[in-house]
Amino acid sequence: MKIPRAAVAGSFAALLFGVGLTVTASRAADQRGATPPAAATPAAGNRQAESGRFPQRPFLRQNLDKLTWTATEGNKLGVQTAVLDGDPSKPGFYLIINRFPPGVMSRPHTHPDERHVLVVKGTWYTGEGANWTPDKTVGLKAGDYMRHPAGGVHWDGALDEEVLVAISGYGPTSANVVDGGELFGRSRPAR
């Protein structure tokens, strides 16, 4: 039986965002500038990655245009990250969205955790291995999915348009650049 690609992408997106967009009360409160009610704060030790269940937390809906964006890894090329759930620097599940401006890609690097990526907007270009060759990439369009194995050398980003990708994994995570240089570089000349 052949399953339509759109159905698979839609199902994964619903699963990923159904899990991820229910941001913890404290993180949501930080973005709204409010203090969460004490009853909504999960008890210590009630972490889904360890117990196989989700702590009690309220429904939350967020709009992409209202997220809090910060410079990814301190770069100066315009790559930004918005944290939707968890904290990538701490143990446990996290869900982030990375925004790549046109002409900017990450350079060959690894992560200690397996990561799952869904393209939200644009065409995201990906490559594997230690040789950074932006002209020899595989393009993935909105709705497409890619898994990065833990420790797998890869690079990715945008060529001619802005790209948004949702990334989930279990932290703590980090990016370890293969040659020790900057994490991001220009895949195309600056406009």
N, C-alpha and C positions, 0 to 999 in steps of 0.2 A: 504494500500500500504506500503510495506516495503522499506525503504530508506537505501541504503548501508551505513554502518558506515564510510567508507572512504570518501564518498561524503559529509556527514555531517561535518566530521572533516576538509575536504578540504575547504568547504564553510566557516566555522567559521574561519579557519586560514586565508583565503583570506580577510575576513572582518576585523579581528583583525589586521593583518599586513598591510592591505591596509590603514586602519585608522592610525595605530601606526607608520608605517615606514615613514610617511611624517612628519619628525621631524621639529619643528619650526626652522626658519632660525638662530636664535641666538644660540640655543642648538647645531645645526649642526656645526655652525661656531666655537663654543667652542671646539668641538671634533677635528676639522680640524686646529684650531689655526688661523682662519681667521676672519675678521670682516664682518658681513652680510651687504648687501646693505640696505640703509634706506628704500627703497620702499618695501622690503620683510618683514619688521617688522610690525606685526599687530598693529592697533591702540588700545589704552587703552580702555577697556570695550568691546572689540569684542571677547568675550570668548565663545567657543562652548557650554560649560555646562550651560551657562546662556541664550544664545540666540538661541540655537538649530541649529547653523550652524558653519561651520569652518571658521576661519580667512583665508585671502589669504596668502598662503605660497607656496614655490616652491616644486617641486618633490625632493625627496631625497632617495637614496638607500644606505643601509649600509650592510656590511658583518659582520657576527658574529665574525670572527677572527680578525676584526679591531676595535671592540668596545673598549671604555674606561671602564675598570672594576675597581671597588673599593670594599674594605671590607664592607660587609653588617653589619650594626649596630655595627661596630668596632670589630667584632669577630676575634678570632685568630685561628679558625679551617678551614679557607680557603673558606668560603662561600662568593661569590662575586655578585655584582649587576652592571648592565649596564643600564643607563637610555636612553631609545629610544625617549621618547616624554614626555613633561611636566616636572613637578617637584613634586614628591610625598609629599614634605613637604609644598606645597602651594595649595590653592584652585584650582580645575580644574582637567581635565583628565590627567592621567599619564599612561605610558606603560614602564615597566621595564622587564629585563630578570635577573633571579637569577640563579647562577651556584652553585650547591652543589657538593663538592668532594665526592668520595666514603666514606661511613661510617659516614656521618654527617647529622643530622636532626635538625630542629627547635624543641624546647620543647613547651609544651602547652602554647598557647598565643591567643590573640584576636587582631582584627583591628577595628577601628571605622567605616570603610567604607566597603561596599560590594566589593569583589574582584573577578575577572574572570581570571582563570588560564588555559593555554594551554601548554601541555607538548611538548617541542621542541626536546629534545634528552633524551634518556635513559628511565628508568622506575622510576617514581616518586611515592614514597610511602606516603600515607596520613592516618591520624587518627583523630578522634574527641573525645573531652572530656578532662577532667583534668588529667587523668592517662596516663602517657607517657609510652607506651608499643610498641617500634619499631617492635617487633616480631609479632604484631597483627595489621598489616596495610593493606590497600587496595592499590594495585599497579595500576598505570595508565601509559600506554605506550605513546610514541610519537604520537601526533595527538589527544589524549584524552583530555577532558575538565572537569573542576570542578569549581563550584561557591562556594565561601565562604560568608555566610551571615554576615552582619555587627554584630560584637560582638560575633560571633560563636567561641567557644574554639576549637582549632585544632592544629595539628603539622604535619610536613611533611619534606621530604628530600630524601636522597639517602641511599641505602644499599650497593650494591656491584659494582656500576658503577657511573661515573659522570652523573649528571642530569642537564638539562637546562629547565626552565619553564618561559614562558612569562606571566606577571601579569599586568592586567589593573584595574583601579578603578578611583575614584574621590577623590582627596586629600582635605585637608591634611590627611595623613595617618601616622600610627605608629604601632609598635608591642608592646603590653602590656603583658608581661610574667605573667602567672597566679600566680606562687609562688614568683615572684620578683627576681628570679635568672637570670642566663645567658640565652640568647635566643637560643643558639645552643649547642648541645651536641653530643657525639659520639653514633651512632646507632650500630656501629661495632668497634672492636679494631683498632687502627691506624696501617696502613701497614708499 
